[in-house]
Amino acid sequence: MIVTAAGKPSGIFTERDVLKRVATKEINVRQTPIKQVMTAPVITMPRSALVGDVLVEMSRRDIRNMPVSGDDGELTGIVSMPEILQYARAFNVDEQVRRTWKEVAEYLDSEDQYTPG
């Protein structure tokens, strides 16, 4: 769920937020504002982004849901990891997506990514 304030996106509340910030904490869910348990700020990708680029960004940020923005920056939708994998299977590119995901993970785990400090 995208959370808005004054008509602008201010955060996202996903199942991961429920598990990490609600279910494992002793909070009163009837009195806790969503802004205390949502992830902010919202990270988006343009609707013109390629699936591979979205996968790279999702992997890099360790997220499973990516909001999609239109030409004027307005939110136009949200893509989830299961949807991307369904897309890949439908077009028989799931092996290519797996390879790309593996290459991204290996690159991110490599020493080339180490920055001291």
C-alpha positions in Angstrom: 0.0 0.0 0.0 1.3 3.4 -0.9 0.8 6.0 1.9 0.2 9.6 0.9 0.2 12.9 2.7 -1.3 15.9 1.1 -1.8 13.9 -2.1 1.9 13.0 -2.4 3.5 9.6 -1.8 5.2 9.6 1.6 5.8 5.9 2.2 5.0 2.3 1.5 3.5 -0.3 3.8 4.1 -3.9 2.8 3.9 -7.4 4.3 7.5 -7.0 5.2 6.7 -3.9 7.3 3.8 -5.9 9.0 6.3 -8.7 9.9 9.2 -6.5 11.0 7.5 -3.5 12.5 4.1 -4.7 13.7 3.9 -8.4 14.4 7.2 -8.6 16.2 6.6 -5.5 18.3 4.3 -5.0 21.2 2.3 -2.1 19.8 -1.3 -1.1 19.9 -2.3 -1.5 16.2 -5.5 0.4 16.8 -3.6 3.5 18.0 -0.3 3.4 16.1 -0.2 5.7 13.1 0.9 4.1 9.8 3.7 6.7 9.5 5.4 4.9 12.4 5.5 1.5 10.7 5.8 2.4 7.0 9.0 2.5 4.9 9.9 6.0 3.8 10.8 7.6 1.5 9.1 5.8 -1.4 11.5 4.6 -4.1 10.0 4.5 -7.6 11.1 3.5 -11.1 9.7 5.2 -14.3 7.2 3.2 -16.2 9.6 3.2 -19.1 12.2 1.2 -17.1 13.2 -2.2 -18.4 12.3 -5.2 -16.4 16.0 -6.0 -15.9 16.7 -2.5 -14.5 13.8 -2.9 -12.1 15.2 -6.3 -10.9 18.6 -4.8 -10.4 17.2 -1.9 -8.3 15.0 -4.3 -6.3 17.9 -6.6 -5.6 20.2 -3.7 -4.7 17.7 -2.2 -2.2 16.4 -5.7 -1.0 12.8 -4.8 -1.8 10.0 -6.9 -3.3 7.6 -4.2 -4.3 8.5 -1.3 -6.7 6.1 1.6 -7.2 6.0 2.8 -10.8 5.9 6.5 -11.7 4.5 8.2 -14.8 5.9 10.9 -17.0 5.1 13.6 -14.5 6.3 11.7 -11.5 2.8 10.6 -10.5 2.3 7.0 -9.2 0.8 4.8 -11.9 1.2 1.4 -10.3 3.3 -1.0 -8.3 5.2 -4.1 -9.5 6.0 -7.0 -7.2 8.6 -9.7 -7.4 6.0 -12.5 -8.0 4.5 -10.4 -10.9 7.9 -10.0 -12.5 8.5 -13.8 -12.2 5.1 -14.5 -13.7 6.0 -12.2 -16.6 9.3 -14.0 -17.1 7.6 -17.4 -17.2 4.9 -16.2 -19.5 7.5 -15.2 -22.1 9.8 -18.1 -21.3 12.6 -15.8 -20.1 12.7 -17.1 -16.5 16.1 -18.6 -17.0 17.4 -15.3 -18.3 15.9 -13.5 -15.3 17.5 -16.0 -12.9 20.9 -15.6 -14.6 20.6 -11.8 -14.4 19.5 -11.9 -10.8 22.4 -14.2 -10.0 24.9 -11.9 -11.8 23.5 -8.9 -9.9 23.8 -10.7 -6.6 27.4 -11.8 -7.4 28.4 -8.3 -8.4 26.8 -6.8 -5.3 28.6 -9.4 -3.1 32.0 -8.8 -4.8 34.8 -6.8 -3.4 34.3 -4.2 -6.1 31.3 -3.0 -4.1 33.3 -2.6 -0.8 33.6 1.0 0.2 35.4 1.6 3.5 34.1 4.0 6.0 
